[in-house]
Amino acid sequence: MTPRSLKRFWDWKSGTLIAVTVLLTCLGLVVLAGSAGDPGTSRPWLKQLVWLCIGMIVAAAVMLIHYRILLGQAYLFYGLILACLLLTEQFGREVYGAKSWLVLPVLHLRFQPSEFSKLAVILVLARVLAAKEGAIAGLREMLGVLVLVAVPALLILRQPDLGTMMVLMPITLGMLYLGGMSWVYGVLILAPLAGFLRLAPGTWPFLLWALGLVGIVVLMRRAKLPGLDRLIFLAGYIGLYVSMQRLWNLLKPHQQSRFRVFWDPSYDPDGAGYNLLQSKIAIGSGGFFGKGFGQGTQSRLQFLPESHTDFTFAVLAEDWGFLGCAVFFGLFLTLIYLCFEIARESRSHDGALLASGVGVYFVTHFAINVGMAMGMLPVAGLPLSFLSYGGSHLLACMIGVGIVLNVKLWRFH
């Protein structure tokens, strides 16, 4: 690294990205300090501060190593994550029905391998898709990519951790699209999700599903997809609908309840729907200016469960109101914009894919967690980046920012 490369690195984009990351982490510490937290957790904001210091050091190290060296070790990192996921299945600690945590025996440090699986997928997909040089004409070219994602996804599903599963799909589709996949394939890959209509009563859901079937047939014909691709997509669309009831029965009762609450917000308000109901109350009671630091009754009096993890956005809305949420939205959207802007100005396809993949990662966490807190998506136990308590996720976020800064630093090399 030369003084010239440092001079090229430091501009308003890199400076703003660092500043926005610092502001978001500080806002997260303030929100955590203002919430009651888990009675069994001692000062979550203080533990988060320790993880933040570790994350800053790791992010700086990641930034200084040329991203092509990181891509060269992508399969090694991917293999280590798979090994950790296998160890979690055998020796992991179960928390809230998910066996997702490993404890290091010497340091007594608990971490969540599935959080780092998202970064592993971004690294390995950037390497594979860059090698394809945008030549993704059909499912044959996507097969290797889908298999690479399916392996950790299945291991995570066995935990089960549906939240991480919900993140891996957008990351995969987003990077495939940026790597050259047609939007038609993106629509067709998502189309089988219409199979959930099988679980809804009445005839209208079936009619909607049938209308979707006609739509994908017309879309495939106009896009002139190969015959084998058409057959696979039709089989997936029809097969998921037919088997949906059996797949539903494989879910654990608490997971089924989360979907029922999403479909019917009035379902079980004292049980499965309690968290979402209290989250909506907290968001609505904040008003424009909020109740003030640490004055939110829903979190302080522990009416809102998981106020320091899954529902941190509700705490932010209650304490700081619409104004605080607007500031957070502005900071987070700036972070996302800079990820894609740095990807756009990268002179190499692999660097652009890396920075874009991190951008999709942040978009997905933001959209799912906020949507979940507002009742627009099913509750999935997914943290809100930089705000939610959790060392593993905060460290993964800091590494993600380090990767984007890395692409910015080495974009001319």
Secondary structure by P-SEA (a helix, b strand, c coil): ccaaaaaaaccaaaaaaaaaaaaaaaaaaaaaaaccccccccaaaaaaaaaaaaaaaaaaaaaaccaaaaaaaaaaaaaaaaaaaaaaacccccccccccbbbcccccbbbbcccaaaaaaaaaaaaaaaaacccccccccaaaaaaaaaaaaaaaaaaccaaaaaaaaaaaaaaaaaacccaaaaaaaaccccccccccccaaaaaaaaaaaaaaaaaaaaacccaaaaaaaaaaaaaaaaaaaaaaaaccaaaaaaaaaaacccccccccaaaaaaaaaaaaaccccccccccccccccccccccccccaaaaaaaaccaaaaaaaaaaaaaaaaaaaaaaaacccaaaaaaaaaaaaaaaaaaaaaaaaaaccccccccccccccccaaaaaaaaaaaaaaaaaaaaccc
